[in-house]
Amino acid sequence: MNKKELIDYLSIKPQSIKKLGSATILTANNQKYVIKKNKRKADSFDYLKTRNFYNFPKVYSHLEDEIELTDYIEEIDTPKEQKLQDIVYLASILHTKTTFYKDVDDDYIKKIYEDILDQVNRIYQYYSELQNMIELEIYMSPANYLLIRNISIIYLALNESKKYINKWYDIVKESHKVRYAYIHGNLEENHILEEKDLYFISWDHSRIDLPIYDLEIFYRKSYMDISLKEILEIYESKYPLKKEEQYLLIALLLIPEKIDMNEKEYNKVKQVTNTILYIDKTLSYLENNSKKANNNASHQQEY
């Protein structure tokens, strides 16, 4: 069903239409609706209703329709810091209400393990080759100089990632149990609306998967504005992570993204700076967490 067919089917008489990004705001019968291209691959909303999760705008279209028609939420003005905290909180509610355990075989476990190790090795090789190329330069560009000065922190993060994925593998290969939930798949500041309640929008990447994937995506997009410590404190107040889930999350977070060296110099400097800052923040969390654990262990021994 296309846009016109859906409007006719619902007997909606448009009063005004306004473009807003990739969506269209339609006013009809003194009510506002959002119209956008339907990219959903699963009938997430029907499933979420069965799990008593209703934190999404009312949907009028169906999965097979070309376009998606939902209620328009008149968002209230919320400070950015509060908004980010609310995303984490609502994600913990979503995962709590949809969680279940699944027995997995050796092949499943091995695939996750080998995929992450392969990702680590590919990133390591990428930066290693980049380092060799830059070190041959007589006069380094600002971005290249900045990268070479900090290349060791990238290698440190990748080596730590290997340690954590091995810790995950050691636990899961014995238990053969994995916790699943329905995840949003694209958590970021612009994908939550706040009115009388909290609402997630943009469910195009939603699916049943490992809950920690929502945290990984969110942290990578928001690390400058909210710390990993704060994210986990809010999230685990409702949905405590198991030890193996913590290991897998850290293993993923410690893998830096590639820097596009074909960009203009200013953009390259910005990318390198952000990459180093991201790794430094993540490693600092691990270091502080490790000190806290050691202090707790010392106190227990003294007692």
C-alpha positions as CSV (number, residue, x, y, z in Angstrom):
1,M,0.0,0.0,0.0
2,N,1.5,3.3,-1.0
3,K,1.0,6.7,0.7
4,K,-2.1,7.7,-1.2
5,E,-3.7,4.3,-0.9
6,L,-3.1,4.2,2.9
7,I,-4.5,7.7,3.4
8,D,-7.6,6.8,1.4
9,Y,-8.0,3.5,3.3
10,L,-7.9,5.3,6.6
11,S,-10.2,8.0,5.4
12,I,-7.7,10.7,6.3
13,K,-8.3,14.1,4.7
14,P,-5.0,16.0,4.6
15,Q,-5.1,19.6,5.8
16,S,-1.4,20.3,5.5
17,I,1.8,18.4,4.7
18,K,5.3,19.4,5.8
19,K,8.7,17.8,5.1
20,L,10.9,17.0,8.1
21,G,14.1,15.3,7.2
22,S,13.3,11.9,5.7
23,A,9.8,12.0,7.1
24,T,6.6,13.9,6.2
25,I,4.4,15.4,8.8
26,L,0.7,15.1,7.8
27,T,-2.0,17.1,9.5
28,A,-5.5,15.6,9.1
29,N,-8.7,15.7,11.2
30,N,-6.9,18.0,13.6
31,Q,-4.3,15.3,14.3
32,K,-0.7,15.0,13.2
33,Y,0.9,11.9,11.6
34,V,4.4,10.9,10.5
35,I,4.8,9.4,7.0
36,K,8.1,7.8,5.9
37,K,9.4,5.0,3.8
38,N,8.9,1.6,5.5
39,K,12.2,-0.1,6.1
40,R,11.1,-2.5,8.8
41,K,12.1,-6.1,8.3
42,A,10.0,-7.5,11.2
43,D,6.6,-6.9,12.6
44,S,8.2,-5.6,15.8
45,F,5.2,-3.6,17.2
46,D,2.8,-6.6,17.4
47,Y,5.5,-8.6,19.1
48,L,6.3,-5.8,21.6
49,K,2.6,-5.5,22.5
50,T,2.6,-9.1,23.5
51,R,5.5,-8.4,25.9
52,N,3.7,-5.3,27.4
53,F,6.1,-2.8,25.8
54,Y,4.2,0.1,24.3
55,N,6.8,2.8,24.2
56,F,6.5,3.6,20.5
57,P,4.1,5.8,18.5
58,K,0.9,4.2,17.4
59,V,1.3,2.5,14.0
60,Y,-1.4,2.5,11.3
61,S,0.5,0.8,8.5
62,H,1.5,-2.9,8.1
63,L,4.8,-4.5,7.6
64,E,4.2,-5.1,3.8
65,D,3.2,-1.5,3.1
66,E,5.6,0.7,1.2
67,I,5.2,3.5,3.7
68,E,4.9,3.7,7.4
69,L,2.2,5.9,9.0
70,T,2.5,6.6,12.8
71,D,1.1,9.2,15.3
72,Y,3.2,12.3,15.6
73,I,4.6,12.9,19.1
74,E,4.7,16.5,20.2
75,E,8.1,16.3,21.9
76,I,8.9,18.3,25.0
77,D,12.2,20.2,25.4
78,T,14.6,17.9,27.3
79,P,18.2,18.5,28.2
80,K,20.6,16.4,26.2
81,E,22.1,14.7,29.3
82,Q,18.6,13.6,30.5
83,K,17.7,12.4,27.0
84,L,20.7,10.1,26.8
85,Q,20.0,8.7,30.3
86,D,16.4,8.1,29.3
87,I,17.6,6.1,26.2
88,V,19.6,3.8,28.4
89,Y,16.7,3.4,30.9
90,L,14.1,2.7,28.2
91,A,16.5,0.2,26.6
92,S,16.8,-1.7,29.9
93,I,13.0,-1.9,30.1
94,L,12.8,-3.1,26.5
95,H,15.3,-5.8,27.1
96,T,13.8,-6.8,30.5
97,K,10.3,-7.3,29.0
98,T,11.5,-9.3,26.0
99,T,14.4,-11.4,27.4
100,F,14.7,-15.1,27.1
101,Y,17.4,-17.8,27.2
102,K,18.4,-20.0,24.3
103,D,20.6,-23.1,24.2
104,V,23.3,-22.7,21.5
105,D,25.6,-25.2,20.0
106,D,29.4,-25.1,19.5
107,D,29.1,-23.7,16.0
108,Y,27.1,-20.7,17.1
109,I,29.6,-19.9,19.9
110,K,32.6,-20.5,17.7
111,K,31.2,-18.2,14.9
112,I,30.8,-15.2,17.3
113,Y,34.3,-15.9,18.7
114,E,36.0,-16.2,15.3
115,D,34.1,-13.2,13.8
116,I,35.3,-10.9,16.6
117,L,38.8,-12.2,16.4
118,D,38.8,-11.8,12.7
119,Q,37.6,-8.2,13.1
120,V,40.3,-7.5,15.6
121,N,43.0,-8.9,13.3
122,R,41.7,-7.0,10.3
123,I,41.8,-3.7,12.2
124,Y,45.2,-4.5,13.6
125,Q,46.6,-5.2,10.1
126,Y,45.0,-2.0,8.8
127,Y,46.7,0.2,11.4
128,S,49.9,-1.8,11.2
129,E,50.1,-1.2,7.4
130,L,49.2,2.5,7.9
131,Q,51.9,2.9,10.5
132,N,54.5,1.4,8.1
133,M,53.4,3.7,5.3
134,I,53.5,6.8,7.5
135,E,56.9,6.1,9.0
136,L,58.4,6.2,5.5
137,E,57.3,9.8,5.2
138,I,60.0,12.5,5.6
139,Y,57.5,15.2,6.5
140,M,54.3,13.8,8.2
141,S,51.0,15.5,7.9
142,P,49.4,16.7,11.2
143,A,46.9,13.8,11.1
144,N,49.6,11.2,10.4
145,Y,51.9,12.6,13.1
146,L,49.0,12.6,15.6
147,L,48.2,9.0,14.7
148,I,51.8,7.7,15.0
149,R,52.2,9.5,18.4
150,N,49.2,7.6,19.7
151,I,49.3,4.3,17.7
152,S,50.3,2.3,20.8
153,I,46.9,3.0,22.4
154,I,45.1,1.5,19.4
155,Y,47.2,-1.7,19.7
156,L,46.6,-1.8,23.4
157,A,42.9,-1.7,22.9
158,L,43.0,-4.4,20.3
159,N,45.1,-6.7,22.5
160,E,42.7,-6.1,25.4
161,S,39.7,-6.9,23.1
162,K,41.3,-10.3,22.4
163,K,41.6,-11.0,26.1
164,Y,38.0,-10.2,26.8
165,I,36.6,-12.2,23.9
166,N,38.6,-15.2,25.2
167,K,37.1,-14.7,28.6
168,W,33.6,-14.7,27.0
169,Y,34.4,-17.8,25.0
170,D,35.7,-19.7,28.1
171,I,32.4,-19.2,29.9
172,V,29.9,-19.7,27.0
173,K,31.5,-22.8,25.6
174,E,30.8,-24.5,28.9
175,S,27.3,-23.2,29.6
176,H,25.9,-23.2,26.0
177,K,23.3,-20.7,27.1
178,V,22.9,-17.2,25.7
179,R,20.4,-14.5,26.7
180,Y,18.4,-12.9,23.9
181,A,16.0,-9.9,23.9
182,Y,14.3,-7.7,21.3
183,I,16.8,-4.8,20.6
184,H,16.2,-1.5,18.9
185,G,19.3,-1.7,16.8
186,N,20.0,2.0,16.3
187,L,19.9,3.8,19.6
188,E,20.9,7.5,19.5
189,E,19.8,10.9,20.7
190,N,17.4,11.5,17.9
191,H,15.6,8.2,18.2
192,I,13.8,8.9,21.5
193,L,10.8,11.2,22.0
194,E,9.6,12.5,25.3
195,E,6.0,13.6,25.9
196,K,3.9,12.2,28.7
197,D,6.0,9.0,28.3
198,L,9.2,7.9,26.5
199,Y,9.0,6.6,23.0
200,F,11.6,5.0,20.7
201,I,11.2,5.7,17.0
202,S,13.1,4.5,13.9
203,W,12.8,0.8,14.5
204,D,14.2,-0.1,11.1
205,H,17.1,-2.2,12.5
206,S,15.1,-3.8,15.4
207,R,15.4,-7.6,15.8
208,I,15.8,-10.3,18.4
209,D,19.5,-10.5,19.2
210,L,22.0,-10.1,22.0
211,P,21.1,-7.1,24.3
212,I,24.7,-5.8,24.5
213,Y,24.5,-4.8,20.8
214,D,22.2,-1.9,21.7
215,L,24.7,-0.7,24.3
216,E,27.6,-1.0,21.9
217,I,25.9,1.1,19.2
218,F,24.7,3.7,21.7
219,Y,28.0,4.1,23.4
220,R,29.9,4.5,20.1
221,K,27.5,7.3,19.1
222,S,27.3,9.0,22.5
223,Y,30.7,8.5,24.3
224,M,31.5,12.2,24.3
225,D,28.3,13.0,26.2
226,I,27.8,10.1,28.5
227,S,30.4,7.8,30.2
228,L,30.4,4.0,29.9
229,K,30.2,4.0,33.7
230,E,27.0,6.0,33.7
231,I,25.5,3.9,30.9
232,L,26.1,0.7,32.8
233,E,24.9,2.0,36.1
234,I,21.5,3.1,34.7
235,Y,21.1,0.0,32.5
236,E,22.1,-2.5,35.2
237,S,19.8,-1.0,37.8
238,K,17.0,-2.7,35.7
239,Y,18.9,-5.3,33.7
240,P,22.1,-6.6,35.3
241,L,24.6,-8.0,32.8
242,K,26.0,-11.4,33.3
243,K,29.8,-11.7,33.5
244,E,30.0,-13.2,30.0
245,E,27.8,-10.4,28.6
246,Q,30.1,-7.8,30.2
247,Y,33.1,-9.5,28.6
248,L,31.5,-9.6,25.1
249,L,30.5,-5.9,25.4
250,I,34.0,-4.8,26.4
251,A,35.6,-6.9,23.6
252,L,33.4,-5.2,21.0
253,L,33.8,-1.7,22.5
254,L,37.6,-2.0,22.4
255,I,37.7,-2.4,18.6
256,P,38.3,1.0,17.1
257,E,36.9,1.9,13.7
258,K,39.0,2.6,10.7
259,I,40.2,6.1,10.0
260,D,39.5,7.2,6.4
261,M,42.9,8.5,5.3
262,N,41.4,9.7,1.9
263,E,39.6,12.5,3.7
264,K,40.8,16.1,3.7
265,E,43.4,16.9,6.3
266,Y,41.1,18.7,8.8
267,N,38.6,15.7,8.7
268,K,41.5,13.3,9.2
269,V,42.8,15.1,12.2
270,K,39.3,15.1,13.6
271,Q,38.9,11.4,13.0
272,V,42.2,10.5,14.6
273,T,41.4,12.8,17.6
274,N,38.0,11.2,18.1
275,T,39.4,7.7,17.8
276,I,42.1,8.2,20.4
277,L,39.6,10.0,22.7
278,Y,37.1,7.1,22.3
279,I,39.8,4.4,23.1
280,D,41.1,6.5,26.0
281,K,37.7,6.8,27.6
282,T,37.0,3.1,27.2
283,L,40.3,2.0,28.6
284,S,40.0,4.5,31.5
285,Y,36.7,2.8,32.5
286,L,38.4,-0.6,32.5
287,E,41.3,0.7,34.5
288,N,39.1,2.4,37.1
289,N,36.9,-0.7,37.3
290,S,39.9,-2.9,37.8
291,K,41.2,-0.7,40.6
292,K,37.8,-0.8,42.3
293,A,37.7,-4.6,42.1
294,N,41.2,-4.8,43.5
295,N,40.4,-2.4,46.4
296,N,37.3,-4.5,47.2
297,A,39.3,-7.7,47.2
298,S,41.9,-6.1,49.6
299,H,39.2,-4.9,52.0
300,Q,37.7,-8.4,52.1
301,Q,41.1,-10.0,52.8
302,E,41.7,-7.5,55.7
303,Y,38.3,-8.3,57.1
